[in-house]
Amino acid sequence: MEAQIKKWGNSLALRIPKSVAKQLALEVDCPVGLACEGAVLTVRPLNRRGLRLSDLLQRVSETNRHGEVQTGAARGEEAW
């Protein structure tokens, strides 16, 4: 599929065809990430809404996991 870069004010714009937007679940004002590697431009959706616990838990590893945090002596009925 081809597309053309157009001028939009002082910037350039790339129009995303409806079929591609639907496939990637892109909507108006949806944040995207841009990356350049050599002559290749990559545009990817940034899923900032709808984070799922299962996705977040997959990022937990032994190197980024912390132990218990002590907050002081029990003050109410929270003592076991």
All heavy atoms as a GROMACS GRO file, in nm:
protein
  613
    1MET      N    1   0.084  -0.116   0.000
    1MET     CA    2   0.000   0.000   0.000
    1MET      C    3   0.089   0.123   0.000
    1MET      O    4   0.190   0.127   0.070
    1MET     CB    5  -0.089  -0.002   0.125
    1MET     CG    6  -0.179   0.116   0.136
    1MET     SD    7  -0.290   0.108   0.275
    1MET     CE    8  -0.391  -0.031   0.232
    2GLU      N    9   0.052   0.222  -0.078
    2GLU     CA   10   0.128   0.347  -0.086
    2GLU      C   11   0.048   0.462  -0.028
    2GLU      O   12  -0.074   0.458  -0.025
    2GLU     CB   13   0.161   0.382  -0.231
    2GLU     CG   14   0.272   0.299  -0.289
    2GLU     CD   15   0.315   0.350  -0.426
    2GLU    OE1   16   0.282   0.465  -0.462
    2GLU    OE2   17   0.381   0.273  -0.497
    3ALA      N   18   0.119   0.562   0.020
    3ALA     CA   19   0.057   0.686   0.068
    3ALA      C   20   0.151   0.800   0.032
    3ALA      O   21   0.267   0.777  -0.006
    3ALA     CB   22   0.036   0.679   0.218
    4GLN      N   23   0.102   0.922   0.041
    4GLN     CA   24   0.185   1.038   0.010
    4GLN      C   25   0.195   1.130   0.130
    4GLN      O   26   0.099   1.145   0.207
    4GLN     CB   27   0.126   1.118  -0.106
    4GLN     CG   28   0.142   1.051  -0.240
    4GLN     CD   29   0.096   1.143  -0.352
    4GLN    OE1   30   0.018   1.234  -0.331
    4GLN    NE2   31   0.146   1.118  -0.472
    5ILE      N   32   0.311   1.189   0.146
    5ILE     CA   33   0.333   1.289   0.249
    5ILE      C   34   0.277   1.422   0.197
    5ILE      O   35   0.303   1.460   0.085
    5ILE     CB   36   0.484   1.303   0.280
    5ILE    CG1   37   0.545   1.170   0.324
    5ILE    CG2   38   0.509   1.414   0.380
    5ILE    CD1   39   0.496   1.121   0.458
    6LYS      N   40   0.200   1.489   0.281
    6LYS     CA   41   0.141   1.619   0.244
    6LYS      C   42   0.188   1.725   0.342
    6LYS      O   43   0.232   1.694   0.453
    6LYS     CB   44  -0.012   1.611   0.247
    6LYS     CG   45  -0.070   1.511   0.148
    6LYS     CD   46  -0.054   1.564   0.008
    6LYS     CE   47  -0.124   1.471  -0.090
    6LYS     NZ   48  -0.118   1.521  -0.226
    7LYS      N   49   0.174   1.850   0.304
    7LYS     CA   50   0.208   1.962   0.391
    7LYS      C   51   0.090   1.993   0.481
    7LYS      O   52  -0.024   1.994   0.438
    7LYS     CB   53   0.245   2.084   0.308
    7LYS     CG   54   0.299   2.197   0.391
    7LYS     CD   55   0.376   2.295   0.305
    7LYS     CE   56   0.427   2.413   0.383
    7LYS     NZ   57   0.520   2.382   0.486
    8TRP      N   58   0.116   2.018   0.610
    8TRP     CA   59   0.011   2.053   0.705
    8TRP      C   60   0.069   2.165   0.793
    8TRP      O   61   0.144   2.139   0.886
    8TRP     CB   62  -0.026   1.932   0.788
    8TRP     CG   63  -0.144   1.952   0.879
    8TRP    CD1   64  -0.216   2.066   0.898
    8TRP    CD2   65  -0.202   1.854   0.964
    8TRP    NE1   66  -0.315   2.045   0.989
    8TRP    CE2   67  -0.309   1.914   1.031
    8TRP    CE3   68  -0.174   1.721   0.990
    8TRP    CZ2   69  -0.387   1.847   1.123
    8TRP    CZ3   70  -0.253   1.655   1.082
    8TRP    CH2   71  -0.358   1.717   1.146
    9GLY      N   72   0.037   2.289   0.759
    9GLY     CA   73   0.099   2.403   0.826
    9GLY      C   74   0.247   2.403   0.798
    9GLY      O   75   0.289   2.395   0.682
   10ASN      N   76   0.328   2.409   0.902
   10ASN     CA   77   0.474   2.404   0.885
   10ASN      C   78   0.528   2.262   0.897
   10ASN      O   79   0.648   2.242   0.896
   10ASN     CB   80   0.542   2.493   0.991
   10ASN     CG   81   0.520   2.639   0.964
   10ASN    OD1   82   0.508   2.680   0.850
   10ASN    ND2   83   0.512   2.719   1.069
   11SER      N   84   0.439   2.166   0.910
   11SER     CA   85   0.480   2.026   0.927
   11SER      C   86   0.442   1.944   0.805
   11SER      O   87   0.378   1.992   0.712
   11SER     CB   88   0.410   1.967   1.050
   11SER     OG   89   0.444   2.038   1.166
   12LEU      N   90   0.481   1.818   0.810
   12LEU     CA   91   0.440   1.722   0.708
   12LEU      C   92   0.342   1.625   0.771
   12LEU      O   93   0.348   1.597   0.891
   12LEU     CB   94   0.562   1.647   0.654
   12LEU     CG   95   0.668   1.733   0.587
   12LEU    CD1   96   0.786   1.646   0.544
   12LEU    CD2   97   0.611   1.806   0.467
   13ALA      N   98   0.252   1.572   0.692
   13ALA     CA   99   0.150   1.481   0.744
   13ALA      C  100   0.142   1.357   0.656
   13ALA      O  101   0.162   1.361   0.536
   13ALA     CB  102   0.015   1.551   0.748
   14LEU      N  103   0.111   1.247   0.720
   14LEU     CA  104   0.089   1.120   0.650
   14LEU      C  105  -0.053   1.077   0.680
   14LEU      O  106  -0.090   1.057   0.796
   14LEU     CB  107   0.187   1.014   0.701
   14LEU     CG  108   0.167   0.872   0.649
   14LEU    CD1  109   0.188   0.869   0.497
   14LEU    CD2  110   0.262   0.777   0.718
   15ARG      N  111  -0.134   1.064   0.578
   15ARG     CA  112  -0.273   1.019   0.597
   15ARG      C  113  -0.274   0.867   0.601
   15ARG      O  114  -0.218   0.800   0.515
   15ARG     CB  115  -0.360   1.072   0.484
   15ARG     CG  116  -0.369   1.224   0.489
   15ARG     CD  117  -0.460   1.277   0.385
   15ARG     NE  118  -0.598   1.252   0.429
   15ARG     CZ  119  -0.704   1.298   0.366
   15ARG    NH1  120  -0.690   1.370   0.257
   15ARG    NH2  121  -0.824   1.274   0.411
   16ILE      N  122  -0.338   0.814   0.702
   16ILE     CA  123  -0.345   0.669   0.721
   16ILE      C  124  -0.478   0.620   0.665
   16ILE      O  125  -0.584   0.665   0.710
   16ILE     CB  126  -0.333   0.634   0.871
   16ILE    CG1  127  -0.198   0.686   0.923
   16ILE    CG2  128  -0.349   0.485   0.893
   16ILE    CD1  129  -0.182   0.675   1.072
   17PRO      N  130  -0.474   0.528   0.570
   17PRO     CA  131  -0.598   0.477   0.512
   17PRO      C  132  -0.688   0.413   0.618
   17PRO      O  133  -0.639   0.358   0.717
   17PRO     CB  134  -0.551   0.372   0.410
   17PRO     CG  135  -0.409   0.410   0.380
   17PRO     CD  136  -0.355   0.470   0.506
   18LYS      N  137  -0.818   0.422   0.596
   18LYS     CA  138  -0.916   0.370   0.692
   18LYS      C  139  -0.893   0.223   0.724
   18LYS      O  140  -0.904   0.182   0.839
   18LYS     CB  141  -1.057   0.392   0.636
   18LYS     CG  142  -1.166   0.354   0.734
   18LYS     CD  143  -1.303   0.385   0.678
   18LYS     CE  144  -1.411   0.350   0.777
   18LYS     NZ  145  -1.544   0.384   0.726
   19SER      N  146  -0.860   0.144   0.624
   19SER     CA  147  -0.840   0.000   0.647
   19SER      C  148  -0.723  -0.026   0.741
   19SER      O  149  -0.728  -0.115   0.826
   19SER     CB  150  -0.819  -0.073   0.514
   19SER     OG  151  -0.704  -0.022   0.448
   20VAL      N  152  -0.615   0.052   0.728
   20VAL     CA  153  -0.499   0.037   0.815
   20VAL      C  154  -0.533   0.085   0.956
   20VAL      O  155  -0.500   0.020   1.054
   20VAL     CB  156  -0.377   0.113   0.759
   20VAL    CG1  157  -0.261   0.111   0.857
   20VAL    CG2  158  -0.336   0.055   0.625
   21ALA      N  159  -0.602   0.199   0.966
   21ALA     CA  160  -0.642   0.252   1.096
   21ALA      C  161  -0.730   0.152   1.170
   21ALA      O  162  -0.714   0.130   1.291
   21ALA     CB  163  -0.714   0.384   1.079
   22LYS      N  164  -0.821   0.090   1.099
   22LYS     CA  165  -0.911  -0.009   1.160
   22LYS      C  166  -0.832  -0.130   1.210
   22LYS      O  167  -0.854  -0.179   1.321
   22LYS     CB  168  -1.018  -0.051   1.061
   22LYS     CG  169  -1.122  -0.143   1.121
   22LYS     CD  170  -1.231  -0.175   1.021
   22LYS     CE  171  -1.334  -0.268   1.082
   22LYS     NZ  172  -1.441  -0.300   0.988
   23GLN      N  173  -0.740  -0.177   1.129
   23GLN     CA  174  -0.659  -0.294   1.165
   23GLN      C  175  -0.577  -0.268   1.290
   23GLN      O  176  -0.559  -0.356   1.374
   23GLN     CB  177  -0.567  -0.331   1.048
   23GLN     CG  178  -0.482  -0.452   1.072
   23GLN     CD  179  -0.395  -0.485   0.952
   23GLN    OE1  180  -0.404  -0.422   0.847
   23GLN    NE2  181  -0.310  -0.583   0.967
   24LEU      N  182  -0.528  -0.143   1.307
   24LEU     CA  183  -0.443  -0.109   1.421
   24LEU      C  184  -0.522  -0.044   1.535
   24LEU      O  185  -0.463  -0.003   1.635
   24LEU     CB  186  -0.330  -0.016   1.377
   24LEU     CG  187  -0.232  -0.074   1.277
   24LEU    CD1  188  -0.134   0.031   1.231
   24LEU    CD2  189  -0.160  -0.193   1.337
   25ALA      N  190  -0.653  -0.033   1.518
   25ALA     CA  191  -0.740   0.030   1.619
   25ALA      C  192  -0.698   0.174   1.647
   25ALA      O  193  -0.697   0.218   1.761
   25ALA     CB  194  -0.744  -0.053   1.747
   26LEU      N  195  -0.661   0.247   1.542
   26LEU     CA  196  -0.624   0.387   1.555
   26LEU      C  197  -0.749   0.473   1.546
   26LEU      O  198  -0.837   0.446   1.465
   26LEU     CB  199  -0.526   0.428   1.445
   26LEU     CG  200  -0.390   0.362   1.448
   26LEU    CD1  201  -0.309   0.405   1.327
   26LEU    CD2  202  -0.317   0.394   1.576
   27GLU      N  203  -0.754   0.576   1.628
   27GLU     CA  204  -0.866   0.670   1.628
   27GLU      C  205  -0.810   0.812   1.623
   27GLU      O  206  -0.689   0.832   1.640
   27GLU     CB  207  -0.949   0.653   1.756
   27GLU     CG  208  -1.006   0.515   1.774
   27GLU     CD  209  -1.069   0.498   1.912
   27GLU    OE1  210  -1.052   0.587   1.997
   27GLU    OE2  211  -1.135   0.396   1.932
   28VAL      N  212  -0.897   0.910   1.606
   28VAL     CA  213  -0.856   1.049   1.609
   28VAL      C  214  -0.792   1.079   1.745
   28VAL      O  215  -0.841   1.034   1.848
   28VAL     CB  216  -0.977   1.141   1.585
   28VAL    CG1  217  -0.939   1.287   1.604
   28VAL    CG2  218  -1.034   1.118   1.447
   29ASP      N  219  -0.681   1.149   1.743
   29ASP     CA  220  -0.605   1.188   1.863
   29ASP      C  221  -0.540   1.071   1.936
   29ASP      O  222  -0.494   1.085   2.048
   29ASP     CB  223  -0.692   1.268   1.961
   29ASP     CG  224  -0.735   1.401   1.903
   29ASP    OD1  225  -0.658   1.459   1.825
   29ASP    OD2  226  -0.845   1.447   1.937
   30CYS      N  227  -0.533   0.955   1.873
   30CYS     CA  228  -0.465   0.839   1.931
   30CYS      C  229  -0.314   0.867   1.929
   30CYS      O  230  -0.259   0.903   1.825
   30CYS     CB  231  -0.497   0.716   1.847
   30CYS     SG  232  -0.416   0.566   1.902
   31PRO      N  233  -0.245   0.851   2.044
   31PRO     CA  234  -0.101   0.875   2.044
   31PRO      C  235  -0.027   0.765   1.969
   31PRO      O  236  -0.063   0.648   1.978
   31PRO     CB  237  -0.065   0.875   2.193
   31PRO     CG  238  -0.171   0.796   2.258
   31PRO     CD  239  -0.296   0.813   2.176
   32VAL      N  240   0.076   0.805   1.895
   32VAL     CA  241   0.160   0.709   1.824
   32VAL      C  242   0.306   0.740   1.853
   32VAL      O  243   0.342   0.852   1.887
   32VAL     CB  244   0.135   0.712   1.670
   32VAL    CG1  245  -0.005   0.667   1.636
   32VAL    CG2  246   0.164   0.848   1.612
   33GLY      N  247   0.388   0.639   1.840
   33GLY     CA  248   0.532   0.656   1.855
   33GLY      C  249   0.598   0.654   1.719
   33GLY      O  250   0.556   0.580   1.629
   34LEU      N  251   0.698   0.739   1.701
   34LEU     CA  252   0.774   0.745   1.577
   34LEU      C  253   0.917   0.704   1.604
   34LEU      O  254   0.976   0.746   1.704
   34LEU     CB  255   0.773   0.887   1.519
   34LEU     CG  256   0.638   0.950   1.489
   34LEU    CD1  257   0.656   1.093   1.441
   34LEU    CD2  258   0.562   0.869   1.387
   35ALA      N  259   0.973   0.623   1.515
   35ALA     CA  260   1.112   0.581   1.528
   35ALA      C  261   1.176   0.582   1.390
   35ALA      O  262   1.113   0.545   1.291
   35ALA     CB  263   1.120   0.442   1.589
   36CYS      N  264   1.299   0.629   1.384
   36CYS     CA  265   1.375   0.630   1.259
   36CYS      C  266   1.496   0.541   1.273
   36CYS      O  267   1.572   0.554   1.369
   36CYS     CB  268   1.422   0.771   1.226
   36CYS     SG  269   1.290   0.889   1.203
   37GLU      N  270   1.512   0.449   1.179
   37GLU     CA  271   1.630   0.364   1.173
   37GLU      C  272   1.680   0.370   1.031
   37GLU      O  273   1.620   0.310   0.942
   37GLU     CB  274   1.596   0.221   1.214
   37GLU     CG  275   1.658   0.181   1.345
   37GLU     CD  276   1.629   0.038   1.380
   37GLU    OE1  277   1.694  -0.050   1.319
   37GLU    OE2  278   1.543   0.016   1.466
   38GLY      N  279   1.787   0.445   1.011
   38GLY     CA  280   1.835   0.465   0.874
   38GLY      C  281   1.730   0.540   0.795
   38GLY      O  282   1.684   0.646   0.835
   39ALA      N  283   1.688   0.485   0.683
   39ALA     CA  284   1.587   0.548   0.599
   39ALA      C  285   1.448   0.491   0.624
   39ALA      O  286   1.358   0.509   0.542
   39ALA     CB  287   1.626   0.530   0.452
   40VAL      N  288   1.428   0.422   0.736
   40VAL     CA  289   1.300   0.358   0.765
   40VAL      C  290   1.230   0.434   0.878
   40VAL      O  291   1.287   0.456   0.985
   40VAL     CB  292   1.320   0.210   0.807
   40VAL    CG1  293   1.188   0.147   0.846
   40VAL    CG2  294   1.385   0.133   0.694
   41LEU      N  295   1.106   0.474   0.853
   41LEU     CA  296   1.023   0.539   0.954
   41LEU      C  297   0.921   0.437   1.002
   41LEU      O  298   0.850   0.376   0.922
   41LEU     CB  299   0.949   0.659   0.894
   41LEU     CG  300   0.839   0.722   0.979
   41LEU    CD1  301   0.897   0.782   1.106
   41LEU    CD2  302   0.764   0.826   0.898
   42THR      N  303   0.914   0.418   1.134
   42THR     CA  304   0.817   0.326   1.192
   42THR      C  305   0.719   0.407   1.275
   42THR      O  306   0.759   0.490   1.356
   42THR     CB  307   0.888   0.223   1.283
   42THR    OG1  308   0.985   0.154   1.206
   42THR    CG2  309   0.789   0.124   1.340
   43VAL      N  310   0.591   0.383   1.253
   43VAL     CA  311   0.484   0.446   1.330
   43VAL      C  312   0.411   0.334   1.402
   43VAL      O  313   0.366   0.239   1.340
   43VAL     CB  314   0.386   0.521   1.237
   43VAL    CG1  315   0.275   0.588   1.319
   43VAL    CG2  316   0.459   0.623   1.151
   44ARG      N  317   0.401   0.346   1.535
   44ARG     CA  318   0.331   0.242   1.610
   44ARG      C  319   0.237   0.306   1.710
   44ARG      O  320   0.267   0.409   1.769
   44ARG     CB  321   0.428   0.148   1.679
   44ARG     CG  322   0.509   0.211   1.787
   44ARG     CD  323   0.603   0.109   1.852
   44ARG     NE  324   0.681   0.172   1.955
   44ARG     CZ  325   0.640   0.190   2.081
   44ARG    NH1  326   0.522   0.148   2.118
   44ARG    NH2  327   0.716   0.250   2.170
   45PRO      N  328   0.120   0.244   1.730
   45PRO     CA  329   0.026   0.297   1.829
   45PRO      C  330   0.083   0.285   1.969
   45PRO      O  331   0.152   0.188   2.000
   45PRO     CB  332  -0.097   0.209   1.814
   45PRO     CG  333  -0.071   0.115   1.703
   45PRO     CD  334   0.070   0.126   1.662
   46LEU      N  335   0.058   0.386   2.050
   46LEU     CA  336   0.095   0.380   2.191
   46LEU      C  337  -0.032   0.354   2.269
   46LEU      O  338  -0.118   0.440   2.279
   46LEU     CB  339   0.157   0.512   2.236
   46LEU     CG  340   0.288   0.551   2.169
   46LEU    CD1  341   0.333   0.688   2.217
   46LEU    CD2  342   0.395   0.447   2.196
   47ASN      N  343  -0.044   0.235   2.320
   47ASN     CA  344  -0.165   0.196   2.391
   47ASN      C  345  -0.160   0.249   2.533
   47ASN      O  346  -0.118   0.180   2.624
   47ASN     CB  347  -0.182   0.044   2.390
   47ASN     CG  348  -0.312   0.001   2.451
   47ASN    OD1  349  -0.398   0.083   2.481
   47ASN    ND2  350  -0.328  -0.127   2.469
   48ARG      N  351  -0.200   0.373   2.552
   48ARG     CA  352  -0.196   0.433   2.685
   48ARG      C  353  -0.326   0.410   2.760
   48ARG      O  354  -0.332   0.424   2.879
   48ARG     CB  355  -0.170   0.582   2.673
   48ARG     CG  356  -0.038   0.610   2.607
   48ARG     CD  357   0.038   0.716   2.679
   48ARG     NE  358   0.173   0.720   2.628
   48ARG     CZ  359   0.231   0.826   2.584
   48ARG    NH1  360   0.167   0.941   2.586
   48ARG    NH2  361   0.353   0.823   2.540
   49ARG      N  362  -0.430   0.377   2.688
   49ARG     CA  363  -0.557   0.348   2.752
   49ARG      C  364  -0.575   0.198   2.758
   49ARG      O  365  -0.523   0.124   2.676
   49ARG     CB  366  -0.672   0.409   2.672
   49ARG     CG  367  -0.676   0.560   2.682
   49ARG     CD  368  -0.795   0.613   2.610
   49ARG     NE  369  -0.751   0.646   2.475
   49ARG     CZ  370  -0.828   0.646   2.369
   49ARG    NH1  371  -0.954   0.617   2.380
   49ARG    NH2  372  -0.781   0.677   2.252
   50GLY      N  373  -0.649   0.152   2.852
   50GLY     CA  374  -0.684   0.012   2.857
   50GLY      C  375  -0.570  -0.082   2.894
   50GLY      O  376  -0.564  -0.190   2.841
   51LEU      N  377  -0.480  -0.036   2.981
   51LEU     CA  378  -0.374  -0.126   3.026
   51LEU      C  379  -0.437  -0.242   3.102
   51LEU      O  380  -0.529  -0.224   3.181
   51LEU     CB  381  -0.276  -0.053   3.116
   51LEU     CG  382  -0.186   0.049   3.050
   51LEU    CD1  383  -0.102   0.120   3.156
   51LEU    CD2  384  -0.097  -0.017   2.948
   52ARG      N  385  -0.386  -0.360   3.076
   52ARG     CA  386  -0.437  -0.478   3.145
   52ARG      C  387  -0.333  -0.526   3.246
   52ARG      O  388  -0.213  -0.519   3.221
   52ARG     CB  389  -0.468  -0.589   3.044
   52ARG     CG  390  -0.579  -0.552   2.949
   52ARG     CD  391  -0.612  -0.666   2.858
   52ARG     NE  392  -0.489  -0.721   2.801
   52ARG     CZ  393  -0.483  -0.780   2.684
   52ARG    NH1  394  -0.589  -0.792   2.610
   52ARG    NH2  395  -0.370  -0.828   2.640
   53LEU      N  396  -0.382  -0.574   3.359
   53LEU     CA  397  -0.293  -0.622   3.463
   53LEU      C  398  -0.202  -0.732   3.410
   53LEU      O  399  -0.082  -0.734   3.440
   53LEU     CB  400  -0.374  -0.672   3.583
   53LEU     CG  401  -0.294  -0.728   3.699
   53LEU    CD1  402  -0.198  -0.624   3.756
   53LEU    CD2  403  -0.386  -0.780   3.806
   54SER      N  404  -0.255  -0.820   3.329
   54SER     CA  405  -0.174  -0.931   3.276
   54SER      C  406  -0.057  -0.878   3.192
   54SER      O  407   0.054  -0.932   3.198
   54SER     CB  408  -0.260  -1.027   3.195
   54SER     OG  409  -0.320  -0.960   3.086
   55ASP      N  410  -0.079  -0.771   3.115
   55ASP     CA  411   0.029  -0.712   3.036
   55ASP      C  412   0.135  -0.650   3.126
   55ASP      O  413   0.255  -0.662   3.101
   55ASP     CB  414  -0.026  -0.605   2.941
   55ASP     CG  415  -0.119  -0.663   2.836
   55ASP    OD1  416  -0.105  -0.783   2.804
   55ASP    OD2  417  -0.206  -0.589   2.786
   56LEU      N  418   0.090  -0.581   3.231
   56LEU     CA  419   0.185  -0.518   3.323
   56LEU      C  420   0.265  -0.623   3.399
   56LEU      O  421   0.386  -0.608   3.419
   56LEU     CB  422   0.110  -0.427   3.420
   56LEU     CG  423   0.041  -0.307   3.357
   56LEU    CD1  424  -0.043  -0.234   3.461
   56LEU    CD2  425   0.141  -0.213   3.294
   57LEU      N  426   0.201  -0.731   3.440
   57LEU     CA  427   0.270  -0.834   3.516
   57LEU      C  428   0.375  -0.907   3.434
   57LEU      O  429   0.474  -0.957   3.488
   57LEU     CB  430   0.170  -0.934   3.574
   57LEU     CG  431   0.085  -0.880   3.690
   57LEU    CD1  432  -0.021  -0.983   3.730
   57LEU    CD2  433   0.171  -0.841   3.808
   58GLN      N  434   0.358  -0.911   3.303
   58GLN     CA  435   0.458  -0.974   3.217
   58GLN      C  436   0.591  -0.898   3.219
   58GLN      O  437   0.695  -0.954   3.190
   58GLN     CB  438   0.408  -0.984   3.074
   58GLN     CG  439   0.304  -1.091   3.055
   58GLN     CD  440   0.256  -1.102   2.911
   58GLN    OE1  441   0.286  -1.016   2.829
   58GLN    NE2  442   0.182  -1.206   2.882
   59ARG      N  443   0.586  -0.771   3.257
   59ARG     CA  444   0.708  -0.690   3.263
   59ARG      C  445   0.785  -0.709   3.393
   59ARG      O  446   0.897  -0.664   3.406
   59ARG     CB  447   0.672  -0.542   3.249
   59ARG     CG  448   0.608  -0.507   3.119
   59ARG     CD  449   0.581  -0.359   3.115
   59ARG     NE  450   0.496  -0.324   3.003
   59ARG     CZ  451   0.449  -0.202   2.984
   59ARG    NH1  452   0.476  -0.106   3.069
   59ARG    NH2  453   0.373  -0.177   2.880
   60VAL      N  454   0.725  -0.776   3.491
   60VAL     CA  455   0.791  -0.796   3.620
   60VAL      C  456   0.898  -0.905   3.606
   60VAL      O  457   0.873  -1.011   3.548
   60VAL     CB  458   0.688  -0.835   3.729
   60VAL    CG1  459   0.758  -0.868   3.860
   60VAL    CG2  460   0.586  -0.725   3.748
   61SER      N  461   1.017  -0.876   3.657
   61SER     CA  462   1.126  -0.974   3.654
   61SER      C  463   1.197  -0.972   3.789
   61SER      O  464   1.170  -0.887   3.874
   61SER     CB  465   1.224  -0.941   3.541
   61SER     OG  466   1.292  -0.821   3.572
   62GLU      N  467   1.291  -1.061   3.808
   62GLU     CA  468   1.368  -1.065   3.932
   62GLU      C  469   1.449  -0.936   3.950
   62GLU      O  470   1.475  -0.895   4.062
   62GLU     CB  471   1.460  -1.187   3.935
   62GLU     CG  472   1.386  -1.318   3.952
   62GLU     CD  473   1.307  -1.326   4.083
   62GLU    OE1  474   1.358  -1.278   4.186
   62GLU    OE2  475   1.194  -1.377   4.080
   63THR      N  476   1.490  -0.874   3.842
   63THR     CA  477   1.573  -0.754   3.853
   63THR      C  478   1.493  -0.629   3.887
   63THR      O  479   1.549  -0.534   3.941
   63THR     CB  480   1.652  -0.730   3.723
   63THR    OG1  481   1.560  -0.716   3.615
   63THR    CG2  482   1.748  -0.842   3.694
   64ASN      N  483   1.365  -0.624   3.856
   64ASN     CA  484   1.288  -0.504   3.887
   64ASN      C  485   1.184  -0.525   3.998
   64ASN      O  486   1.103  -0.437   4.024
   64ASN     CB  487   1.221  -0.446   3.761
   64ASN     CG  488   1.115  -0.536   3.703
   64ASN    OD1  489   1.073  -0.633   3.761
   64ASN    ND2  490   1.072  -0.502   3.583
   65ARG      N  491   1.188  -0.640   4.060
   65ARG     CA  492   1.094  -0.670   4.167
   65ARG      C  493   1.157  -0.631   4.302
   65ARG      O  494   1.274  -0.654   4.325
   65ARG     CB  495   1.063  -0.819   4.166
   65ARG     CG  496   0.936  -0.854   4.239
   65ARG     CD  497   0.896  -0.992   4.206
   65ARG     NE  498   0.936  -1.077   4.319
   65ARG     CZ  499   0.930  -1.207   4.318
   65ARG    NH1  500   0.890  -1.271   4.212
   65ARG    NH2  501   0.967  -1.276   4.422
   66HIS      N  502   1.078  -0.572   4.389
   66HIS     CA  503   1.130  -0.532   4.519
   66HIS      C  504   1.064  -0.615   4.628
   66HIS      O  505   0.962  -0.678   4.609
   66HIS     CB  506   1.106  -0.382   4.545
   66HIS     CG  507   0.962  -0.343   4.540
   66HIS    ND1  508   0.876  -0.362   4.645
   66HIS    CD2  509   0.889  -0.286   4.442
   66HIS    CE1  510   0.757  -0.319   4.613
   66HIS    NE2  511   0.760  -0.272   4.490
   67GLY      N  512   1.126  -0.610   4.745
   67GLY     CA  513   1.074  -0.685   4.859
   67GLY      C  514   0.965  -0.608   4.931
   67GLY      O  515   0.915  -0.506   4.884
   68GLU      N  516   0.933  -0.658   5.048
   68GLU     CA  517   0.830  -0.593   5.129
   68GLU      C  518   0.879  -0.457   5.177
   68GLU      O  519   0.998  -0.434   5.194
   68GLU     CB  520   0.796  -0.680   5.249
   68GLU     CG  521   0.730  -0.809   5.212
   68GLU     CD  522   0.696  -0.891   5.336
   68GLU    OE1  523   0.694  -0.835   5.448
   68GLU    OE2  524   0.671  -1.011   5.319
   69VAL      N  525   0.786  -0.368   5.204
   69VAL     CA  526   0.817  -0.236   5.256
   69VAL      C  527   0.762  -0.227   5.398
   69VAL      O  528   0.644  -0.253   5.420
   69VAL     CB  529   0.753  -0.126   5.167
   69VAL    CG1  530   0.777   0.011   5.226
   69VAL    CG2  531   0.807  -0.134   5.026
   70GLN      N  532   0.847  -0.194   5.493
   70GLN     CA  533   0.803  -0.179   5.631
   70GLN      C  534   0.751  -0.038   5.652
   70GLN      O  535   0.816   0.059   5.615
   70GLN     CB  536   0.919  -0.208   5.726
   70GLN     CG  537   0.971  -0.350   5.719
   70GLN     CD  538   0.864  -0.452   5.756
   70GLN    OE1  539   0.783  -0.429   5.847
   70GLN    NE2  540   0.863  -0.564   5.687
   71THR      N  541   0.632  -0.027   5.709
   71THR     CA  542   0.572   0.105   5.730
   71THR      C  543   0.553   0.136   5.878
   71THR      O  544   0.487   0.233   5.912
   71THR     CB  545   0.435   0.114   5.659
   71THR    OG1  546   0.351   0.009   5.710
   71THR    CG2  547   0.451   0.097   5.510
   72GLY      N  548   0.611   0.056   5.965
   72GLY     CA  549   0.602   0.082   6.109
   72GLY      C  550   0.515  -0.021   6.177
   72GLY      O  551   0.464  -0.115   6.116
   73ALA      N  552   0.495   0.001   6.306
   73ALA     CA  553   0.416  -0.091   6.386
   73ALA      C  554   0.269  -0.082   6.351
   73ALA      O  555   0.221   0.022   6.304
   73ALA     CB  556   0.437  -0.061   6.534
   74ALA      N  557   0.197  -0.190   6.376
   74ALA     CA  558   0.052  -0.193   6.351
   74ALA      C  559  -0.017  -0.093   6.443
   74ALA      O  560   0.021  -0.078   6.559
   74ALA     CB  561  -0.002  -0.333   6.375
   75ARG      N  562  -0.118  -0.025   6.395
   75ARG     CA  563  -0.189   0.075   6.475
   75ARG      C  564  -0.334   0.037   6.500
   75ARG      O  565  -0.400   0.099   6.582
   75ARG     CB  566  -0.186   0.209   6.403
   75ARG     CG  567  -0.048   0.265   6.394
   75ARG     CD  568  -0.052   0.398   6.331
   75ARG     NE  569   0.077   0.460   6.340
   75ARG     CZ  570   0.099   0.588   6.325
   75ARG    NH1  571  -0.001   0.669   6.300
   75ARG    NH2  572   0.219   0.636   6.334
   76GLY      N  573  -0.384  -0.055   6.427
   76GLY     CA  574  -0.525  -0.091   6.441
   76GLY      C  575  -0.540  -0.241   6.440
   76GLY      O  576  -0.460  -0.312   6.502
   77GLU      N  577  -0.635  -0.290   6.367
   77GLU     CA  578  -0.662  -0.434   6.363
   77GLU      C  579  -0.590  -0.504   6.248
   77GLU      O  580  -0.624  -0.615   6.213
   77GLU     CB  581  -0.813  -0.457   6.353
   77GLU     CG  582  -0.887  -0.407   6.476
   77GLU     CD  583  -1.035  -0.436   6.468
   77GLU    OE1  584  -1.074  -0.536   6.405
   77GLU    OE2  585  -1.112  -0.357   6.525
   78GLU      N  586  -0.492  -0.434   6.186
   78GLU     CA  587  -0.424  -0.496   6.073
   78GLU      C  588  -0.318  -0.596   6.116
   78GLU      O  589  -0.263  -0.667   6.034
   78GLU     CB  590  -0.362  -0.392   5.980
   78GLU     CG  591  -0.250  -0.308   6.040
   78GLU     CD  592  -0.297  -0.182   6.105
   78GLU    OE1  593  -0.336  -0.087   6.038
   78GLU    OE2  594  -0.293  -0.179   6.227
   79ALA      N  595  -0.286  -0.605   6.244
   79ALA     CA  596  -0.188  -0.702   6.292
   79ALA      C  597  -0.242  -0.843   6.273
   79ALA      O  598  -0.359  -0.868   6.293
   79ALA     CB  599  -0.157  -0.676   6.439
   80TRP      N  600  -0.155  -0.936   6.239
   80TRP     CA  601  -0.197  -1.074   6.212
   80TRP      C  602  -0.160  -1.155   6.328
   80TRP      O  603  -0.119  -1.242   6.360
   80TRP     CB  604  -0.134  -1.123   6.084
   80TRP     CG  605  -0.171  -1.038   5.968
   80TRP    CD1  606  -0.169  -0.903   5.962
   80TRP    CD2  607  -0.218  -1.080   5.842
   80TRP    NE1  608  -0.209  -0.859   5.841
   80TRP    CE2  609  -0.240  -0.967   5.764
   80TRP    CE3  610  -0.243  -1.203   5.785
   80TRP    CZ2  611  -0.287  -0.971   5.635
   80TRP    CZ3  612  -0.287  -1.206   5.655
   80TRP    CH2  613  -0.310  -1.091   5.581
   0.00000   0.00000   0.00000
